[in-house]
Amino acid sequence: MNEIERIDACEAALRSAARDAGAFVSGDGRVTEEIAAALLGIAPGTLANQRRAGTGPAFYRVSGRPTYRLRSLAELIERGRCVSGW
């Protein structure tokens, strides 16, 4: 599986997890900061701190509130992928 395929699969898994949790996913695949943090397994405050520091995933400000595309979350996850030497 190449990197694009891994990102696609990760995005699909995130979308499924968000919907299974009853979270709203916008038509263009965005979720709130709280949902994004939960999907990443971190506290919302940690994600907010990363956003402010410019080290977190790309985000959009809609009506003053940050939202995140599932694709951006998937890219962040896959960029952190490490392959062991086993």
C-alpha positions as CSV (number, residue, x, y, z in Angstrom):
1,M,0.0,0.0,0.0
2,N,1.5,3.4,-1.0
3,E,1.3,6.6,1.1
4,I,-1.8,7.9,-0.8
5,E,-3.6,4.7,-0.3
6,R,-2.7,4.7,3.4
7,I,-4.0,8.2,3.8
8,D,-7.2,7.3,1.9
9,A,-7.8,4.3,4.2
10,C,-7.0,6.4,7.3
11,E,-9.4,9.1,6.2
12,A,-12.2,6.5,5.6
13,A,-11.5,5.0,9.1
14,L,-11.7,8.4,10.7
15,R,-15.0,9.2,8.9
16,S,-16.4,5.9,10.1
17,A,-15.3,6.5,13.7
18,A,-16.7,10.0,13.7
19,R,-20.1,8.8,12.4
20,D,-20.1,5.8,14.7
21,A,-19.6,8.3,17.6
22,G,-22.6,10.3,16.4
23,A,-20.4,13.3,15.4
24,F,-21.4,15.7,12.6
25,V,-19.1,15.5,9.6
26,S,-19.6,18.4,7.2
27,G,-20.2,17.9,3.5
28,D,-16.5,18.6,2.8
29,G,-15.3,16.3,5.6
30,R,-14.7,18.8,8.4
31,V,-15.2,18.1,12.2
32,T,-15.0,20.3,15.2
33,E,-11.8,20.7,17.2
34,E,-13.3,18.5,20.0
35,I,-14.1,15.7,17.6
36,A,-10.7,16.0,15.8
37,A,-8.9,15.8,19.2
38,A,-10.9,12.7,20.1
39,L,-10.1,11.0,16.8
40,L,-6.4,11.8,17.3
41,G,-6.5,10.5,20.9
42,I,-5.4,13.8,22.4
43,A,-7.1,16.4,24.6
44,P,-8.9,19.3,22.9
45,G,-6.6,21.7,24.7
46,T,-3.5,19.9,23.3
47,L,-4.9,20.3,19.8
48,A,-5.7,23.9,20.4
49,N,-2.1,24.5,21.7
50,Q,-0.7,22.8,18.6
51,R,-3.0,25.0,16.4
52,R,-1.7,28.2,18.1
53,A,1.9,27.0,17.8
54,G,1.5,26.1,14.1
55,T,2.4,22.5,14.7
56,G,-0.9,20.8,14.4
57,P,-3.0,19.8,11.4
58,A,-4.3,22.3,8.9
59,F,-7.5,23.9,10.1
60,Y,-10.3,26.2,8.9
61,R,-12.1,28.9,10.8
62,V,-15.8,28.8,10.2
63,S,-17.9,31.3,12.2
64,G,-14.9,31.9,14.4
65,R,-14.5,28.2,15.4
66,P,-11.7,26.0,14.2
67,T,-12.6,22.9,12.2
68,Y,-10.4,20.2,10.7
69,R,-10.8,18.2,7.6
70,L,-10.6,14.5,8.2
71,R,-8.1,14.4,5.3
72,S,-5.7,16.7,7.2
73,L,-6.0,14.4,10.3
74,A,-5.2,11.4,8.2
75,E,-2.2,13.1,6.6
76,L,-0.9,14.0,10.1
77,I,-1.3,10.4,11.3
78,E,0.4,8.9,8.3
79,R,3.3,11.4,8.4
80,G,4.0,10.1,11.9
81,R,4.1,6.5,10.6
82,C,7.3,4.6,11.6
83,V,8.4,1.3,10.2
84,S,10.4,-0.9,12.5
85,G,13.5,-2.7,11.3
86,W,12.1,-6.1,12.1
